[in-house]
Amino acid sequence: MATIPNALRTYLEADATLTGILTGGIWDAAELDREGLTVSDASYDSIGRLLPTAVIRWRGESPFGWHYTGERRTCEIYLYEHVGWTNIEAAKKRLKELLHRVQVPSDELITEFRFLTSMGEFYAEDLSAPADMLRFQVVYVRQ
C-alpha cells in the first residue's frame, strides 16, 4: 500500500476507461518542477497536438472529526486537451464515477473522497489548451 497521493494515482491509472481518455497520462504535480506541467513535459501526438492529460494537485490539511488523527484534505485534478472539451468532459464524468463517495486503499485509512466542484471551462495559457479542474474533499483517519 502507499500514501494517499500514490494510492490515488495508482487507482486512477488502473482504470482502462480513464486511461483510454487521458492518453497523455496522469501526472502528480509533486513530480513536476515549480512551473507545473509545461509544454516540454506534456505528451503530443505525431502532428503536435496535446494529448488529453490530467495533473493531480494536493492542498493543505485541516483537522476533521472526533478522532485526533482525523484530517480533511483537498485534491484538485486539472484536465487539459488540445482543442475543445470533449475529452475533458468524458474524463470529468469518469473521475466522478470513480471517486465520489469512494474509498481508495492506502497506508492511511481514507474514509471518503467526495466531489465538491469543478472550475468550469478555462484556457490554460501555459499549455495553450482548454482546461477544467475538479475538486474533491478527502476525509481520512491516519493509522
TIMI-2910 file (N, C-alpha, C, CB; in pm, 1 decimal, decimal comma, always signed):
<rs>
+----------+----------+----------+----------+----------+----------+----------+----------+----------+----------+----------+----------+------+
!      n_x !      n_y !      n_z !     ca_x !     ca_y !     ca_z !      c_x !      c_y !      c_z !     cb_x !     cb_y !     cb_z ! resn !
+----------+----------+----------+----------+----------+----------+----------+----------+----------+----------+----------+----------+------+
!    +84,2 !   -118,4 !     +0,0 !     +0,0 !     +0,0 !     +0,0 !    +88,2 !   +124,1 !     +0,0 !    -95,5 !     +0,2 !   +121,7 !  Met !
!    +26,9 !   +238,6 !    -24,8 !   +103,8 !   +360,5 !    -42,6 !    +36,5 !   +477,5 !    +28,2 !   +121,4 !   +391,2 !   -191,1 !  Ala !
!   +100,0 !   +592,2 !    +18,9 !    +40,2 !   +713,3 !    +72,8 !    -84,1 !   +749,0 !     -8,4 !   +141,8 !   +830,3 !    +72,0 !  Thr !
!   -162,9 !   +841,0 !    +40,3 !   -284,9 !   +879,1 !    -30,6 !   -255,5 !   +927,9 !   -172,6 !   -358,6 !   +987,5 !    +47,1 !  Ile !
!   -161,1 !  +1020,5 !   -193,8 !   -135,2 !  +1063,1 !   -332,5 !    -92,5 !   +948,5 !   -424,9 !    -28,1 !  +1169,7 !   -333,5 !  Pro !
!     -5,4 !   +861,3 !   -377,7 !    +37,3 !   +748,0 !   -460,7 !    -76,1 !   +649,6 !   -485,1 !   +154,4 !   +676,0 !   -395,4 !  Asn !
!   -155,4 !   +624,2 !   -380,5 !   -267,6 !   +531,1 !   -393,9 !   -370,6 !   +584,5 !   -492,5 !   -333,2 !   +505,8 !   -257,5 !  Ala !
!   -397,5 !   +714,1 !   -487,5 !   -494,5 !   +771,7 !   -580,8 !   -446,7 !   +757,2 !   -724,7 !   -519,3 !   +919,6 !   -548,3 !  Leu !
!   -323,4 !   +792,3 !   -750,0 !   -271,9 !   +784,1 !   -887,6 !   -275,2 !   +638,7 !   -937,3 !   -126,8 !   +840,5 !   -895,1 !  Arg !
!   -232,8 !   +545,0 !   -854,9 !   -236,1 !   +403,3 !   -892,2 !   -378,7 !   +358,6 !   -921,9 !   -175,8 !   +316,5 !   -780,4 !  Thr !
!   -471,8 !   +400,2 !   -838,4 !   -613,1 !   +366,2 !   -856,0 !   -666,2 !   +420,6 !   -989,2 !   -696,6 !   +421,7 !   -738,8 !  Tyr !
!   -635,5 !   +546,4 !  -1019,2 !   -683,6 !   +607,4 !  -1143,1 !   -618,1 !   +544,1 !  -1265,6 !   -657,1 !   +758,1 !  -1141,6 !  Leu !
!   -488,3 !   +517,0 !  -1258,0 !   -417,6 !   +457,5 !  -1371,8 !   -460,3 !   +313,3 !  -1397,7 !   -267,9 !   +462,7 !  -1348,2 !  Glu !
!   -520,9 !   +248,4 !  -1301,0 !   -568,0 !   +110,9 !  -1319,0 !   -701,1 !   +104,3 !  -1393,4 !   -581,7 !    +42,7 !  -1184,2 !  Ala !
!   -766,8 !   +218,6 !  -1412,6 !   -895,2 !   +220,5 !  -1480,4 !   -874,3 !   +239,1 !  -1630,5 !   -985,1 !   +332,1 !  -1423,7 !  Asp !
!   -904,8 !   +136,1 !  -1708,2 !   -881,3 !   +138,2 !  -1853,1 !   -965,6 !   +244,7 !  -1923,1 !   -911,4 !     +1,1 !  -1913,1 !  Ala !
!  -1085,5 !   +269,8 !  -1875,1 !  -1169,7 !   +372,0 !  -1937,2 !  -1106,5 !   +509,8 !  -1922,7 !  -1310,2 !   +371,4 !  -1875,0 !  Thr !
!  -1060,0 !   +541,8 !  -1801,8 !   -999,2 !   +672,8 !  -1778,6 !   -868,4 !   +688,0 !  -1854,7 !   -975,3 !   +694,3 !  -1629,8 !  Leu !
!   -783,0 !   +586,9 !  -1850,9 !   -655,5 !   +598,6 !  -1923,0 !   -676,7 !   +598,0 !  -2074,2 !   -561,1 !   +484,1 !  -1883,2 !  Thr !
!   -787,6 !   +539,6 !  -2120,1 !   -822,0 !   +547,0 !  -2261,7 !   -859,5 !   +688,6 !  -2304,6 !   -936,1 !   +452,3 !  -2292,3 !  Gly !
!   -913,6 !   +766,4 !  -2211,6 !   -946,9 !   +906,8 !  -2238,1 !   -822,4 !   +994,1 !  -2222,4 !  -1059,5 !   +955,7 !  -2142,9 !  Ile !
!   -750,1 !   +973,4 !  -2113,3 !   -633,7 !  +1056,7 !  -2080,4 !   -506,6 !   +993,1 !  -2137,2 !   -620,9 !  +1075,4 !  -1926,1 !  Leu !
!   -496,3 !   +993,5 !  -2268,3 !   -384,2 !   +927,2 !  -2334,8 !   -251,3 !   +999,8 !  -2315,2 !   -412,9 !   +914,5 !  -2481,8 !  Thr !
!   -255,4 !  +1123,0 !  -2266,4 !   -133,0 !  +1196,9 !  -2235,1 !    -81,0 !  +1168,0 !  -2096,4 !   -156,6 !  +1343,9 !  -2249,3 !  Gly !
!   -156,1 !  +1090,7 !  -2019,0 !   -110,0 !  +1048,3 !  -1887,4 !   -177,0 !  +1119,8 !  -1772,1 !    +35,9 !  +1068,0 !  -1877,6 !  Gly !
!   -150,0 !  +1065,0 !  -1653,3 !   -197,4 !  +1121,0 !  -1527,3 !    -73,3 !  +1156,8 !  -1447,5 !   -291,2 !  +1020,2 !  -1448,4 !  Ile !
!    -53,9 !  +1283,5 !  -1422,6 !    +64,7 !  +1334,0 !  -1354,4 !    +32,4 !  +1373,2 !  -1211,2 !   +122,9 !  +1453,1 !  -1429,6 !  Trp !
!   +128,1 !  +1357,3 !  -1123,8 !   +120,1 !  +1411,3 !   -988,4 !   +203,1 !  +1539,5 !   -990,2 !   +172,5 !  +1307,3 !   -878,5 !  Asp !
!   +145,4 !  +1650,3 !   -947,5 !   +216,3 !  +1778,7 !   -950,7 !   +346,7 !  +1773,7 !   -872,4 !   +127,5 !  +1889,1 !   -895,3 !  Ala !
!   +356,0 !  +1684,9 !   -773,1 !   +478,2 !  +1673,9 !   -693,0 !   +597,5 !  +1626,1 !   -775,5 !   +455,5 !  +1579,2 !   -576,5 !  Ala !
!   +572,6 !  +1559,6 !   -887,9 !   +682,7 !  +1511,5 !   -971,2 !   +723,8 !  +1613,9 !  -1077,3 !   +643,5 !  +1380,7 !  -1038,3 !  Glu !
!   +651,7 !  +1724,3 !  -1084,6 !   +682,3 !  +1829,4 !  -1181,2 !   +761,7 !  +1940,6 !  -1113,1 !   +552,4 !  +1885,8 !  -1244,0 !  Leu !
!   +828,9 !  +2024,5 !  -1191,8 !   +900,2 !  +2135,2 !  -1130,0 !   +801,5 !  +2245,6 !  -1092,3 !  +1009,4 !  +2189,7 !  -1224,8 !  Asp !
!   +850,3 !  +2355,1 !  -1042,0 !   +761,1 !  +2457,1 !   -986,2 !   +668,7 !  +2522,4 !  -1088,2 !   +842,4 !  +2562,7 !   -920,4 !  Arg !
!   +700,7 !  +2513,1 !  -1216,2 !   +611,7 !  +2568,0 !  -1318,6 !   +491,9 !  +2477,0 !  -1344,9 !   +688,7 !  +2590,6 !  -1448,1 !  Glu !
!   +492,4 !  +2356,0 !  -1290,0 !   +385,1 !  +2261,3 !  -1315,7 !   +406,1 !  +2192,4 !  -1449,3 !   +249,5 !  +2331,4 !  -1312,8 !  Gly !
!   +297,9 !  +2146,7 !  -1509,8 !   +306,2 !  +2080,2 !  -1639,9 !   +338,5 !  +2185,5 !  -1745,7 !   +172,7 !  +2005,0 !  -1674,2 !  Leu !
!   +447,2 !  +2164,8 !  -1817,1 !   +488,4 !  +2260,2 !  -1919,7 !   +482,1 !  +2193,9 !  -2057,2 !   +631,3 !  +2313,5 !  -1891,3 !  Thr !
!   +499,6 !  +2273,4 !  -2159,2 !   +498,7 !  +2222,8 !  -2296,6 !   +603,4 !  +2113,0 !  -2313,9 !   +524,4 !  +2337,3 !  -2396,8 !  Val !
!   +718,3 !  +2127,4 !  -2249,2 !   +823,7 !  +2026,3 !  -2264,9 !   +792,3 !  +1896,7 !  -2189,9 !   +956,5 !  +2082,1 !  -2216,3 !  Ser !
!   +707,2 !  +1900,7 !  -2086,7 !   +669,7 !  +1780,0 !  -2012,1 !   +555,7 !  +1703,5 !  -2079,1 !   +629,7 !  +1817,1 !  -1869,9 !  Asp !
!   +463,8 !  +1776,1 !  -2137,2 !   +339,2 !  +1718,4 !  -2187,5 !   +363,9 !  +1622,7 !  -2304,5 !   +243,9 !  +1829,5 !  -2230,6 !  Ala !
!   +264,2 !  +1537,9 !  -2330,1 !   +270,6 !  +1441,8 !  -2440,9 !   +188,7 !  +1492,9 !  -2558,4 !   +219,6 !  +1302,4 !  -2396,3 !  Ser !
!   +241,9 !  +1470,5 !  -2678,8 !   +178,3 !  +1518,8 !  -2801,3 !   +165,7 !  +1404,8 !  -2901,5 !   +258,6 !  +1636,0 !  -2862,5 !  Tyr !
!    +68,7 !  +1417,2 !  -2992,2 !    +57,5 !  +1316,6 !  -3097,2 !   +157,1 !  +1348,4 !  -3209,3 !    -88,0 !  +1310,6 !  -3152,6 !  Asp !
!   +153,4 !  +1269,7 !  -3315,2 !   +253,4 !  +1282,1 !  -3421,9 !   +246,0 !  +1413,8 !  -3498,4 !   +237,7 !  +1168,6 !  -3518,5 !  Ser !
!   +135,3 !  +1485,6 !  -3488,4 !   +126,9 !  +1614,4 !  -3558,0 !   +127,5 !  +1732,6 !  -3460,7 !     +0,9 !  +1619,2 !  -3644,0 !  Ile !
!   +169,0 !  +1706,8 !  -3337,1 !   +190,1 !  +1814,8 !  -3240,9 !    +70,5 !  +1859,5 !  -3160,1 !   +240,9 !  +1928,9 !  -3310,7 !  Gly !
!    -33,1 !  +1777,1 !  -3151,2 !   -149,6 !  +1811,2 !  -3068,8 !   -132,2 !  +1755,5 !  -2927,9 !   -280,0 !  +1756,7 !  -3132,6 !  Arg !
!   -161,6 !  +1837,3 !  -2828,9 !   -155,4 !  +1795,2 !  -2688,8 !   -253,5 !  +1681,3 !  -2665,2 !   -186,1 !  +1913,8 !  -2593,8 !  Leu !
!   -204,8 !  +1571,2 !  -2611,3 !   -292,2 !  +1459,0 !  -2577,9 !   -366,4 !  +1491,0 !  -2448,2 !   -210,8 !  +1326,3 !  -2564,2 !  Leu !
!   -490,5 !  +1442,4 !  -2432,4 !   -566,0 !  +1468,5 !  -2309,8 !   -486,3 !  +1421,7 !  -2187,2 !   -704,0 !  +1397,8 !  -2315,0 !  Pro !
!   -472,5 !  +1510,9 !  -2090,2 !   -382,0 !  +1490,8 !  -1977,5 !   -447,3 !  +1535,4 !  -1848,1 !   -250,7 !  +1566,3 !  -1999,2 !  Thr !
!   -408,5 !  +1471,6 !  -1736,7 !   -454,4 !  +1513,2 !  -1603,8 !   -333,6 !  +1541,0 !  -1514,7 !   -545,7 !  +1404,4 !  -1539,9 !  Ala !
!   -348,2 !  +1639,1 !  -1427,3 !   -247,6 !  +1669,6 !  -1325,7 !   -319,7 !  +1675,7 !  -1191,2 !   -171,9 !  +1805,2 !  -1357,0 !  Val !
!   -270,0 !  +1598,0 !  -1095,0 !   -328,6 !  +1593,5 !   -960,8 !   -249,1 !  +1685,9 !   -869,1 !   -330,3 !  +1447,6 !   -904,7 !  Ile !
!   -320,6 !  +1773,9 !   -799,6 !   -258,1 !  +1863,9 !   -702,3 !   -327,3 !  +1845,3 !   -566,5 !   -266,9 !  +2013,8 !   -749,9 !  Arg !
!   -246,8 !  +1844,9 !   -461,4 !   -298,4 !  +1829,2 !   -325,0 !   -284,7 !  +1960,8 !   -250,6 !   -223,9 !  +1715,9 !   -249,5 !  Trp !
!   -387,9 !  +1998,2 !   -178,0 !   -387,5 !  +2120,5 !    -98,5 !   -374,8 !  +2084,4 !    +49,0 !   -515,9 !  +2204,1 !   -123,9 !  Arg !
!   -362,2 !  +2182,4 !   +134,1 !   -333,9 !  +2161,6 !   +276,1 !   -435,9 !  +2079,5 !   +351,7 !   -321,5 !  +2291,1 !   +341,7 !  Gly !
!   -391,9 !  +2031,5 !   +468,7 !   -476,4 !  +1950,4 !   +555,3 !   -537,4 !  +2038,4 !   +663,8 !   -395,8 !  +1834,1 !   +618,1 !  Glu !
!   -648,2 !  +1991,1 !   +719,7 !   -707,2 !  +2054,0 !   +837,4 !   -767,1 !  +1944,2 !   +923,9 !   -815,3 !  +2160,3 !   +797,8 !  Ser !
!   -774,7 !  +1966,8 !  +1055,0 !   -832,9 !  +1865,2 !  +1143,7 !   -978,4 !  +1838,9 !  +1106,3 !   -823,0 !  +1909,6 !  +1291,6 !  Pro !
!  -1022,9 !  +1714,9 !  +1131,2 !  -1160,5 !  +1680,6 !  +1097,9 !  -1209,1 !  +1569,2 !  +1189,4 !  -1172,4 !  +1638,4 !   +950,0 !  Phe !
!  -1330,0 !  +1582,1 !  +1236,4 !  -1395,3 !  +1475,1 !  +1311,2 !  -1351,9 !  +1466,7 !  +1455,7 !  -1369,6 !  +1344,9 !  +1245,3 !  Gly !
!  -1401,7 !  +1366,1 !  +1520,8 !  -1378,4 !  +1349,7 !  +1663,9 !  -1243,4 !  +1286,7 !  +1693,9 !  -1487,7 !  +1266,0 !  +1724,5 !  Trp !
!  -1186,8 !  +1212,9 !  +1601,1 !  -1061,6 !  +1141,0 !  +1624,5 !   -943,9 !  +1235,3 !  +1604,8 !  -1049,4 !  +1018,8 !  +1530,5 !  His !
!   -846,7 !  +1233,3 !  +1696,6 !   -737,7 !  +1330,6 !  +1689,3 !   -648,7 !  +1314,0 !  +1567,2 !   -653,9 !  +1321,0 !  +1812,3 !  Tyr !
!   -654,6 !  +1201,1 !  +1497,3 !   -576,6 !  +1186,2 !  +1374,5 !   -662,4 !  +1202,6 !  +1249,2 !   -508,5 !  +1050,4 !  +1372,4 !  Thr !
!   -788,2 !  +1240,8 !  +1266,7 !   -874,5 !  +1264,0 !  +1151,7 !   -836,6 !  +1393,7 !  +1082,9 !  -1021,6 !  +1267,0 !  +1193,8 !  Gly !
!   -830,5 !  +1389,3 !   +949,7 !   -796,0 !  +1508,1 !   +872,4 !   -881,8 !  +1516,9 !   +747,6 !   -647,5 !  +1507,1 !   +834,7 !  Glu !
!   -888,0 !  +1637,6 !   +695,9 !   -957,4 !  +1663,7 !   +570,8 !   -856,2 !  +1732,9 !   +479,7 !  -1088,0 !  +1751,7 !   +592,3 !  Arg !
!   -855,0 !  +1692,6 !   +354,1 !   -761,9 !  +1748,3 !   +257,2 !   -835,0 !  +1768,8 !   +125,3 !   -638,3 !  +1656,0 !   +238,7 !  Arg !
!   -787,2 !  +1860,9 !    +44,5 !   -848,4 !  +1886,1 !    -85,1 !   -756,4 !  +1835,6 !   -195,6 !   -878,6 !  +2036,8 !   -103,5 !  Thr !
!   -816,3 !  +1766,6 !   -291,3 !   -745,4 !  +1716,0 !   -408,4 !   -805,5 !  +1783,4 !   -531,1 !   -754,7 !  +1559,2 !   -418,7 !  Cys !
!   -718,8 !  +1840,3 !   -614,8 !   -763,9 !  +1902,7 !   -738,5 !   -706,1 !  +1825,1 !   -856,3 !   -722,0 !  +2052,8 !   -744,5 !  Glu !
!   -790,1 !  +1797,3 !   -953,6 !   -745,8 !  +1726,9 !  -1072,9 !   -771,0 !  +1818,0 !  -1192,9 !   -819,6 !  +1589,0 !  -1089,0 !  Ile !
!   -661,8 !  +1862,7 !  -1253,8 !   -667,9 !  +1951,1 !  -1370,0 !   -666,5 !  +1866,9 !  -1496,7 !   -550,0 !  +2052,3 !  -1369,8 !  Tyr !
!   -751,4 !  +1901,2 !  -1591,3 !   -765,1 !  +1827,3 !  -1716,2 !   -736,7 !  +1920,4 !  -1833,2 !   -906,5 !  +1765,0 !  -1728,5 !  Leu !
!   -657,7 !  +1872,0 !  -1928,8 !   -618,4 !  +1951,7 !  -2045,2 !   -637,5 !  +1869,7 !  -2172,3 !   -471,2 !  +1999,3 !  -2032,8 !  Tyr !
!   -667,8 !  +1938,8 !  -2282,5 !   -667,1 !  +1874,5 !  -2414,2 !   -639,5 !  +1979,3 !  -2521,3 !   -802,1 !  +1802,0 !  -2441,9 !  Glu !
!   -605,2 !  +1934,2 !  -2640,1 !   -559,6 !  +2022,9 !  -2747,6 !   -663,0 !  +2127,2 !  -2787,8 !   -522,4 !  +1941,4 !  -2868,1 !  His !
!   -783,9 !  +2083,6 !  -2811,6 !   -888,6 !  +2175,9 !  -2854,3 !  -1023,2 !  +2119,5 !  -2810,2 !   -885,0 !  +2198,4 !  -3009,2 !  Val !
!  -1114,4 !  +2206,1 !  -2771,8 !  -1247,1 !  +2163,0 !  -2730,6 !  -1249,2 !  +2102,4 !  -2591,3 !  -1301,0 !  +2064,2 !  -2828,8 !  Gly !
!  -1366,7 !  +2049,1 !  -2555,6 !  -1383,1 !  +1994,0 !  -2421,8 !  -1438,8 !  +1851,7 !  -2423,9 !  -1473,9 !  +2083,3 !  -2340,4 !  Trp !
!  -1437,6 !  +1785,0 !  -2536,7 !  -1495,7 !  +1651,6 !  -2546,9 !  -1428,5 !  +1553,3 !  -2451,7 !  -1485,1 !  +1600,7 !  -2689,8 !  Thr !
!  -1296,2 !  +1543,5 !  -2457,0 !  -1224,6 !  +1450,6 !  -2369,3 !  -1224,4 !  +1498,3 !  -2224,8 !  -1081,5 !  +1432,2 !  -2417,6 !  Asn !
!  -1219,8 !  +1628,8 !  -2205,5 !  -1226,1 !  +1682,4 !  -2069,0 !  -1358,5 !  +1643,1 !  -2004,1 !  -1209,7 !  +1837,0 !  -2069,3 !  Ile !
!  -1468,3 !  +1659,9 !  -2077,1 !  -1599,6 !  +1623,9 !  -2021,1 !  -1609,3 !  +1473,7 !  -1993,9 !  -1712,2 !  +1667,0 !  -2116,8 !  Glu !
!  -1556,8 !  +1392,7 !  -2083,8 !  -1558,9 !  +1247,6 !  -2062,5 !  -1474,4 !  +1209,8 !  -1940,1 !  -1507,0 !  +1173,6 !  -2188,5 !  Ala !
!  -1358,4 !  +1272,9 !  -1924,7 !  -1272,1 !  +1245,1 !  -1809,3 !  -1338,4 !  +1292,9 !  -1680,1 !  -1134,2 !  +1313,0 !  -1826,8 !  Ala !
!  -1402,5 !  +1408,2 !  -1682,6 !  -1473,1 !  +1457,8 !  -1563,4 !  -1580,4 !  +1358,1 !  -1518,9 !  -1537,4 !  +1596,0 !  -1591,7 !  Lys !
!  -1659,3 !  +1311,4 !  -1614,2 !  -1765,3 !  +1215,7 !  -1582,0 !  -1705,9 !  +1088,7 !  -1520,4 !  -1847,1 !  +1180,8 !  -1708,6 !  Lys !
!  -1599,8 !  +1038,0 !  -1579,9 !  -1539,4 !   +914,4 !  -1529,6 !  -1475,9 !   +936,6 !  -1392,2 !  -1433,8 !   +862,0 !  -1628,8 !  Arg !
!  -1409,7 !  +1049,2 !  -1371,7 !  -1349,1 !  +1078,1 !  -1240,8 !  -1455,2 !  +1085,3 !  -1131,0 !  -1270,3 !  +1210,2 !  -1246,2 !  Leu !
!  -1568,6 !  +1144,4 !  -1160,7 !  -1677,1 !  +1148,8 !  -1062,3 !  -1726,3 !  +1007,4 !  -1030,9 !  -1793,9 !  +1236,2 !  -1114,1 !  Lys !
!  -1740,7 !   +924,5 !  -1135,6 !  -1784,3 !   +786,1 !  -1114,4 !  -1683,6 !   +709,0 !  -1029,3 !  -1804,5 !   +715,0 !  -1249,1 !  Glu !
!  -1556,0 !   +732,8 !  -1052,2 !  -1451,3 !   +659,4 !   -981,2 !  -1429,6 !   +706,9 !   -838,4 !  -1322,8 !   +670,3 !  -1056,4 !  Leu !
!  -1453,2 !   +836,2 !   -811,1 !  -1410,9 !   +891,2 !   -683,1 !  -1521,2 !   +938,8 !   -588,5 !  -1322,1 !  +1002,2 !   -708,5 !  Leu !
!  -1635,8 !   +979,4 !   -639,0 !  -1736,8 !  +1035,4 !   -548,8 !  -1789,4 !   +929,3 !   -452,9 !  -1853,0 !  +1095,7 !   -629,1 !  His !
!  -1770,8 !   +955,3 !   -324,6 !  -1812,3 !   +864,3 !   -216,2 !  -1744,6 !   +727,6 !   -225,5 !  -1963,6 !   +846,0 !   -218,5 !  Arg !
!  -1615,9 !   +729,8 !   -258,8 !  -1538,6 !   +606,1 !   -275,4 !  -1418,4 !   +608,3 !   -182,2 !  -1492,8 !   +588,3 !   -422,9 !  Val !
!  -1382,5 !   +489,7 !   -131,6 !  -1261,0 !   +473,8 !    -52,4 !  -1151,1 !   +417,6 !   -141,0 !  -1285,6 !   +381,7 !    +70,2 !  Gln !
!  -1032,6 !   +476,9 !   -130,1 !   -916,3 !   +429,4 !   -203,9 !   -817,7 !   +376,3 !   -101,3 !   -852,2 !   +543,1 !   -292,4 !  Val !
!   -781,3 !   +246,5 !   -105,0 !   -693,3 !   +191,2 !     -2,6 !   -552,0 !   +249,7 !     -8,3 !   -686,6 !    +40,8 !    -16,9 !  Pro !
!   -496,3 !   +277,7 !   +109,1 !   -359,3 !   +328,2 !   +120,5 !   -308,4 !   +297,5 !   +259,9 !   -352,0 !   +481,4 !    +91,0 !  Ser !
!   -185,9 !   +341,1 !   +289,0 !   -131,5 !   +323,0 !   +423,5 !   -205,2 !   +409,3 !   +524,5 !    +17,6 !   +355,9 !   +425,7 !  Asp !
!   -272,5 !   +512,8 !   +475,6 !   -356,5 !   +597,4 !   +559,1 !   -500,6 !   +560,6 !   +527,1 !   -328,3 !   +751,0 !   +534,8 !  Glu !
!   -581,8 !   +537,3 !   +626,8 !   -719,1 !   +494,6 !   +603,1 !   -801,3 !   +612,5 !   +552,8 !   -781,4 !   +435,5 !   +731,7 !  Leu !
!   -841,5 !   +608,5 !   +428,7 !   -924,9 !   +714,0 !   +372,9 !  -1069,7 !   +678,4 !   +402,3 !   -900,5 !   +731,9 !   +219,1 !  Ile !
!  -1140,6 !   +768,9 !   +463,0 !  -1280,8 !   +739,8 !   +488,9 !  -1368,8 !   +774,3 !   +369,9 !  -1327,7 !   +815,0 !   +611,1 !  Thr !
!  -1328,5 !   +876,8 !   +292,0 !  -1411,9 !   +907,3 !   +177,5 !  -1352,3 !  +1015,7 !    +87,7 !  -1547,8 !   +949,3 !   +224,4 !  Glu !
!  -1367,7 !   +995,8 !    -43,8 !  -1347,1 !  +1101,5 !   -142,8 !  -1485,5 !  +1155,9 !   -171,4 !  -1274,4 !  +1049,0 !   -275,4 !  Phe !
!  -1497,6 !  +1285,3 !   -186,1 !  -1627,3 !  +1343,9 !   -217,9 !  -1609,3 !  +1457,1 !   -318,2 !  -1697,4 !  +1395,1 !    -90,1 !  Arg !
!  -1682,0 !  +1449,9 !   -428,6 !  -1675,2 !  +1556,1 !   -529,7 !  -1732,9 !  +1684,3 !   -471,4 !  -1751,8 !  +1515,4 !   -659,4 !  Phe !
!  -1658,6 !  +1794,4 !   -486,9 !  -1704,9 !  +1923,6 !   -437,2 !  -1751,6 !  +2016,7 !   -548,6 !  -1595,3 !  +1990,2 !   -358,8 !  Leu !
!  -1666,1 !  +2037,0 !   -649,3 !  -1698,5 !  +2133,9 !   -753,7 !  -1604,8 !  +2117,1 !   -872,3 !  -1690,3 !  +2277,4 !   -699,1 !  Thr !
!  -1641,8 !  +2179,8 !   -981,3 !  -1547,9 !  +2193,3 !  -1092,3 !  -1530,2 !  +2342,2 !  -1118,6 !  -1598,4 !  +2117,6 !  -1221,2 !  Ser !
!  -1418,4 !  +2376,5 !  -1176,4 !  -1388,3 !  +2516,9 !  -1202,3 !  -1467,8 !  +2569,4 !  -1320,9 !  -1239,1 !  +2535,4 !  -1227,3 !  Met !
!  -1494,9 !  +2482,3 !  -1416,1 !  -1557,8 !  +2524,5 !  -1540,1 !  -1450,7 !  +2548,5 !  -1645,3 !  -1642,9 !  +2651,4 !  -1518,6 !  Gly !
!  -1493,3 !  +2561,9 !  -1766,5 !  -1400,5 !  +2575,5 !  -1877,8 !  -1311,8 !  +2698,6 !  -1861,3 !  -1477,0 !  +2583,2 !  -2009,3 !  Glu !
!  -1181,4 !  +2680,5 !  -1884,0 !  -1088,4 !  +2792,5 !  -1887,8 !   -976,5 !  +2759,2 !  -1984,3 !  -1032,3 !  +2824,4 !  -1746,7 !  Phe !
!   -897,4 !  +2859,0 !  -2017,6 !   -787,3 !  +2841,3 !  -2111,6 !   -656,9 !  +2840,4 !  -2033,5 !   -786,7 !  +2953,3 !  -2220,2 !  Tyr !
!   -581,3 !  +2732,4 !  -2043,5 !   -451,8 !  +2720,4 !  -1975,0 !   -344,8 !  +2781,5 !  -2065,1 !   -418,0 !  +2569,9 !  -1941,0 !  Ala !
!   -307,3 !  +2904,5 !  -2035,7 !   -212,2 !  +2976,4 !  -2121,1 !    -77,1 !  +2907,3 !  -2130,3 !   -192,9 !  +3116,9 !  -2069,8 !  Glu !
!    -31,9 !  +2845,8 !  -2019,3 !    +99,0 !  +2781,1 !  -2019,9 !   +107,8 !  +2665,4 !  -2118,8 !   +131,6 !  +2731,4 !  -1881,8 !  Asp !
!     -4,4 !  +2597,4 !  -2144,5 !     -7,3 !  +2487,0 !  -2241,5 !    -80,6 !  +2524,1 !  -2370,0 !    -73,0 !  +2364,9 !  -2179,3 !  Leu !
!   -133,8 !  +2646,1 !  -2375,4 !   -213,8 !  +2690,3 !  -2490,5 !   -324,3 !  +2589,9 !  -2520,3 !   -124,4 !  +2709,5 !  -2615,0 !  Ser !
!   -400,6 !  +2555,4 !  -2416,0 !   -500,2 !  +2449,4 !  -2430,1 !   -622,5 !  +2474,5 !  -2342,7 !   -438,7 !  +2314,8 !  -2395,2 !  Ala !
!   -739,8 !  +2425,1 !  -2385,4 !   -857,5 !  +2426,4 !  -2299,5 !   -830,9 !  +2340,5 !  -2174,8 !   -982,7 !  +2374,8 !  -2376,8 !  Pro !
!   -896,2 !  +2377,2 !  -2064,7 !   -874,7 !  +2304,8 !  -1939,4 !   -998,4 !  +2314,5 !  -1850,6 !   -751,1 !  +2360,1 !  -1865,2 !  Ala !
!   -999,8 !  +2231,6 !  -1749,4 !  -1100,1 !  +2234,8 !  -1643,2 !  -1035,6 !  +2173,4 !  -1520,0 !  -1232,2 !  +2158,1 !  -1684,1 !  Asp !
!  -1097,7 !  +2190,6 !  -1405,4 !  -1043,6 !  +2135,8 !  -1280,7 !  -1158,6 !  +2082,4 !  -1196,8 !   -962,7 !  +2243,6 !  -1201,5 !  Met !
!  -1139,8 !  +1963,4 !  -1141,3 !  -1234,1 !  +1904,9 !  -1046,2 !  -1172,3 !  +1912,2 !   -907,4 !  -1269,6 !  +1757,1 !  -1084,3 !  Leu !
!  -1253,7 !  +1942,3 !   -807,4 !  -1205,2 !  +1947,6 !   -669,0 !  -1279,7 !  +1842,9 !   -587,0 !  -1224,3 !  +2090,4 !   -607,4 !  Arg !
!  -1201,5 !  +1760,9 !   -515,5 !  -1255,6 !  +1658,1 !   -427,4 !  -1208,6 !  +1683,4 !   -284,7 !  -1213,3 !  +1516,9 !   -474,6 !  Phe !
!  -1296,2 !  +1655,4 !   -189,8 !  -1257,0 !  +1657,7 !    -49,2 !  -1223,7 !  +1514,7 !     -9,5 !  -1370,6 !  +1718,1 !    +42,5 !  Gln !
!  -1113,9 !  +1497,6 !    +63,0 !  -1072,4 !  +1366,6 !   +110,6 !  -1071,8 !  +1371,4 !   +262,2 !   -932,0 !  +1326,2 !    +54,0 !  Val !
!  -1151,6 !  +1285,6 !   +325,2 !  -1158,6 !  +1278,4 !   +471,0 !  -1100,2 !  +1143,9 !   +512,0 !  -1306,7 !  +1295,8 !   +523,8 !  Val !
!  -1006,6 !  +1145,2 !   +606,0 !   -941,0 !  +1019,9 !   +644,7 !   -892,3 !  +1025,6 !   +787,7 !   -824,2 !   +989,2 !   +551,6 !  Tyr !
!   -859,7 !   +907,5 !   +838,5 !   -801,6 !   +892,6 !   +970,7 !   -667,5 !   +824,7 !   +951,9 !   -895,0 !   +811,3 !  +1067,2 !  Val !
!   -561,8 !   +887,6 !   +999,8 !   -429,0 !   +826,9 !   +991,4 !   -420,4 !   +708,4 !  +1087,2 !   -318,5 !   +931,1 !  +1023,6 !  Arg !
!   -357,4 !   +601,2 !  +1040,1 !   -343,7 !   +481,3 !  +1123,9 !   -227,2 !   +496,0 !  +1218,5 !   -325,6 !   +356,0 !  +1037,8 !  Gln !
+----------+----------+----------+----------+----------+----------+----------+----------+----------+----------+----------+----------+------+
</rs>
